[in-house]
């Protein structure tokens, strides 16, 4: 039974029907001071789908990702215009507390950033601050489920009290994914989650992303076009702050409609 | 485009150092010598300092006492004969001097120890503090009157100095306060074990004494005063400093006003401490009418002085926490305050504690501002800091003094015995500082173990 949950989730086939739109961005502009970083971007994030953002460095894909859970709010000079909705609710409405939004739209960062606490406390932190568990056994169950979902349980179940920072890079990143999953978000944002990992750890995380798709919308920013092709169903290509093309991953990689997309995926720009 | 080499330097063997390499290596060797010389100078200065302080000061922890039977004659100490403490108190300390002197004379005669001194010269061997000691004993326990007690009492500062090497037969010939005959008798008594030099807790527990009785001067009041001031500083400066730094570093908008505040905090850290003394005098004593030389005022002034140090150290250690930790917490839906108190502050704690202890150590050794708020007072009686008599808050009533101020006032007194006392006080001060640093290291270890 140890691997039951993980195996259950991996049985989902690639061609699952897109069930609807989770997040919708319309006419989004982002400014860093005078710098116009994102220009008039429209994107729909479908539910239970992996959406990949690709593009050359500095094209704004990470910036746009951070628009989706208002992490840009923490940067003083950053200004966001346009409409972004989560299930029809405007996330930039003055009534919205970004803290509540971020509980629903979780985030995994480029560099693994576990808290300098135990593995258990890392995963339990989100549920604790959001009051998701009634008692200790509840919390332990959430931690176990999250670690299983991040395919890390078997490796760490005997040392949950060991520091999270003592794990290997790939394990740390999966721990961060487990930590993000533990708050039961609806959308999971990943900002180049594999850029600091070796190929084996990358393969593990990619497999994990595919499994996570059964429960969450996943949005992943990546530098690797192969990775986008492997894990995503939808791909958005950004260039110089513009959304050049947004389509099914297959279409983008086999039959792009914009010449810039073709140049990028064939390696001529970027 | 032919394939030309970039430069035309001749080919050289790796085994031979060229001129440039030799020059570089020489420069490096020179620099290392400078560095070692600098470190050695520092170590040498430290050794000289420690030997001079320990050499001068360690003897203040030892004191010379004389023990002989003292006959507490009833007709002198209780003229009315009714053992009424109030009437007995009318016999002043001077009334006890002949009692001690006569007992000593009788004792020496009984033991067959010969000397060529009169009663007055003999009595001068004893400390001026000794009669007060015996008087307090008698007033506390009137039943002692009429009996003969075996008491150990202080000898005078010069006799004490003789046993510590400060006073010699040669110097006694030129000294009006001590005679060669006194020293000779003291030596005889010491050989008999009647006069002995032993460890002296009273140096740490007794209050200060007047300039003519260095042998009785202690650090008790100064230690308590410094202790309470440190409590005030810790209780005020740590929370205020940490709260201010967290606000400035994490919450405050970055604009002209906060820039101005930041520059001013850095400047305040460099303001001479005596300026804070003037500020304290004007604000706390003249305007707010707090009692001068009370530990609370001293603590407040030192708090003002310590705050910039703590704020600068705290901000630096907050800044050193990697932003990825904050982002991780925010990304999980933690509020800003949760991310700071759950993650950033624990990580910054070692740095904050180090800064706080450095600030406290600075405050502990500070003299100048305390002079201005009247803490240089001569405090003969133990103050009752915690009482609320005369409608004051605890720590606001009685005046106090502090360790560095005690050092300062002792070095101003004429009797050379106070040099020894001042050095002893410096040793106590250094021990306090070492203890605080030890606490800082222990706390840092404890917090660092939380990964």
Interface residues (C-beta under 8 A of the other chain):
Chain A: X69 X71 X74 X76 X99 X100 X101 X102 X103 X104 X106 X107 X108 X109 X111 X113 X114 X115 X116 X117 X125 X126 X129 X130 X163 X165 X176 X179 X180 X183
Chain B: X253 X254 X322 X324 X325 X326 X327 X328 X329 X330 X331 X332 X333 X334 X335 X338 X342 X343 X347 X450 X451
